[in-house]
Amino acid sequence: MMTMPHIDALLAESALLPWVKALKISLADVQEVDTATISLLFEWLRQAQAHNSEIVFTDLPKNLISLATLYDVLELIPQAGH
């Protein structure tokens, strides 16, 4: 789950990972999302930029695509193959 109650733990876990030049993050196993999910993706993008790294996301779940479309930010989420 990538919802509000889980965001702090996900941020803490991701802070322990090494930064590489390019990251590809699959969201295939994500089933539950909310607006905090979008915030988390943008925070990871900010962190990647600060580390001169590039992130692309793959396998966005349909509910995340719907939510990002609703907030008109889908095009700001870098996706593999787009």
C-alpha positions as CSV (number, residue, x, y, z in Angstrom):
1,M,0.0,0.0,0.0
2,M,1.1,3.5,-0.8
3,T,-1.4,5.4,1.2
4,M,-1.0,8.2,3.9
5,P,-0.4,5.8,6.8
6,H,2.5,4.2,5.0
7,I,4.2,7.2,3.4
8,D,6.6,7.9,6.4
9,A,7.8,4.3,6.4
10,L,8.3,4.3,2.7
11,L,10.3,7.5,2.8
12,A,12.4,6.2,5.6
13,E,13.1,2.9,3.7
14,S,13.9,4.7,0.5
15,A,16.3,7.0,2.2
16,L,18.5,4.0,3.0
17,L,18.8,3.0,-0.6
18,P,21.9,4.0,-2.6
19,W,21.3,6.5,-5.5
20,V,22.4,5.4,-8.9
21,K,22.4,7.3,-12.2
22,A,19.0,5.8,-13.3
23,L,16.3,4.1,-11.4
24,K,13.2,2.2,-12.7
25,I,10.6,1.7,-10.1
26,S,7.8,-0.7,-10.7
27,L,4.4,0.0,-9.1
28,A,2.9,-3.3,-10.3
29,D,2.3,-4.6,-6.8
30,V,0.7,-1.4,-5.5
31,Q,-3.0,-1.8,-5.1
32,E,-4.1,1.0,-2.8
33,V,-3.3,4.6,-3.5
34,D,-4.4,8.1,-2.4
35,T,-3.2,11.6,-2.9
36,A,-0.2,10.9,-0.6
37,T,1.0,8.4,-3.2
38,I,1.4,11.2,-5.7
39,S,3.2,13.3,-3.2
40,L,5.6,10.4,-2.5
41,L,6.4,10.0,-6.2
42,F,7.1,13.7,-6.5
43,E,9.3,13.6,-3.4
44,W,11.3,10.7,-4.9
45,L,11.6,12.8,-8.1
46,R,13.0,15.7,-6.1
47,Q,15.4,13.5,-4.3
48,A,16.6,12.0,-7.5
49,Q,17.2,15.4,-9.0
50,A,19.2,16.4,-5.9
51,H,21.3,13.3,-6.4
52,N,21.7,13.8,-10.2
53,S,19.7,10.7,-10.8
54,E,16.8,9.9,-13.0
55,I,13.7,7.9,-12.0
56,V,11.1,6.4,-14.3
57,F,8.0,4.5,-13.0
58,T,6.5,1.5,-14.6
59,D,3.3,-0.4,-14.2
60,L,1.3,2.4,-12.8
61,P,-1.9,0.9,-11.4
62,K,-5.2,2.1,-13.0
63,N,-6.4,3.8,-9.8
64,L,-3.1,5.9,-9.6
65,I,-3.5,6.8,-13.3
66,S,-7.1,7.9,-12.6
67,L,-6.1,10.0,-9.5
68,A,-3.1,11.6,-11.3
69,T,-5.4,12.4,-14.2
70,L,-8.0,13.9,-11.9
71,Y,-5.3,16.2,-10.4
72,D,-3.8,16.9,-13.9
73,V,-0.4,15.7,-13.0
74,L,-0.1,12.4,-14.9
75,E,2.2,14.0,-17.5
76,L,4.6,15.1,-14.6
77,I,5.2,11.4,-13.6
78,P,7.9,10.0,-15.8
79,Q,6.9,6.6,-17.1
80,A,9.0,4.1,-19.0
81,G,8.0,4.0,-22.6
82,H,6.5,7.4,-22.6
